[in-house]
Amino acid sequence: MDNLIYVAVLPIVLLLSFIYKKDPHPEGKKLLKKVFGFGCLACVPVIICELLYDFLAQAPEIQTYEQIFINTLLGVGLVEEFFKWIVIWWLCYRNKDFDETYDAIVYASYSSLGFACIENILYVLTSGMLTGIFRAITSVPGHLCFGVIMGYFLGKARLSKARGKSSTGYIILSIVAPTVIHTLYDFFLLAENDMLVLVWLAFIVIMFILCFILVSHSSKRNEPINDAITAQNAAGISPIAPANNTGVTPSTPAMSSSPVPSAPVETMPTPTSASIAEPTPALEPAPTPVPEQATATSATPASTPASEPVMPAAVPVAAPSVTPSVTPLAQPQPASISQPVVDEAQLPVPDNNPFSSPS
C-alpha cells in the first residue's frame, strides 16, 4: 500500500518542484501550502457534484458522442475546473503577494495538483500499480496543463485590472479554456473509439509541449503588477514630469540664455573735416608792422611806446562750414572746399622802417 501511495504522490512532487523552480521570485511557502491544501479539499465538493449530476442526468448505458461530450463537459470538466478556480480566486487573486503574472500560474498549478493528488491516490488504491503508472504520465501532467492555462489567463486578468483596463474577458477565459481542454481530454478517451484514442494520444502530446512552452515564456517575461497604476488610471492622473531647473520641457531643446545676435547692420563712419579734405593753412602774415593805411581796428594806440614793436594783426580766415552728405551703403564723396581768394591789392605794404610809429 505504501508503494502505491508513493507512485501516486511522486509525480505530484516532481511537477510541483518544476513549477516552483521556474518562478524568478518564488512565492511564500505558507501561501502555497494553503493553496495546495485547499486544492486537495476541493475533491469533496467535486465528488458531491458529480454524484448529484449522475443521479439527475440518468444517462443510458449506450450514449451517442453528443451525449458523452455534454456529460463530460457538465459532469466532469466544468465541475472540477470551477472548484480549482474558486480556490485561487478566494485565496490568491486579491492577495498582496500576487504581484507578478507568473504567480497566477504557480497558484493555479498548486491548486490543480492538490486536487490531482487526492484523485490519483483514490484511483491507484482502487485500481493498482499499473493505473498509478499510467496516470503518472497522462492524467497528472494533464491536470497541471489545465492549471497552467487557468493561471495564464488569471495573470492577464490581474495585469489588465492593474492597468485600469477591463479584466472580465480574461476572467471568463480562465474558467472556459481549461474546462474545454479538460472536456476534450476526457471525451477522446471515454468515447471508446480507436481512431479517437489515437487523436487523444496526439492531443496530450501537443498539450504537454504547448504548456511547457507557455510556462517557460511566462517565467522569462513575468510582468510585474502594480496596483498604484490602477489608482492613477482611475483618477485620470498622468505621470508628473520631473522638475527642470532651466524651465524647459524635456521635448523642447534648451535655449541659450544669451540674446540671439541680430544681423549686422553696416554703418558708415561720419566723415569729419579732417577726413574730407585737408584744411587750408592760414596765411602767415609777414612780420612787418601795419602801414599807415591800415584800418582803425588794426592800429596801435598812440600810447604805445616807440621802443615796442607793433605786430600786425592777423587776417582772420573763416573756417568753411561743411555738411557732408552720407549716402547709405555708398562710399561718401568728399565735399570740395573752395579756397578763399585773397586780393593782393588789399594786402598791406610793408614800410621800410620797421620801427616807425603811426602819425
Salt bridges, closest charged atoms under 4 A:
GLU80 OE1 - HIS182 NE2 3.47
GLU81 OE2 - LYS84 NZ 3.09
GLU81 OE2 - HIS182 ND1 2.86
GLU100 OE2 - HIS25 ND1 2.74
GLU119 OE1 - ARG135 NH2 3.08
GLU119 OE1 - HIS143 NE2 2.84
ASP186 OD2 - HIS182 NE2 3.27
GLU223 OE1 - ARG163 NH2 3.09
GLU223 OE2 - ARG221 NE 3.65
ASP227 OD1 - ARG158 NH1 3.14
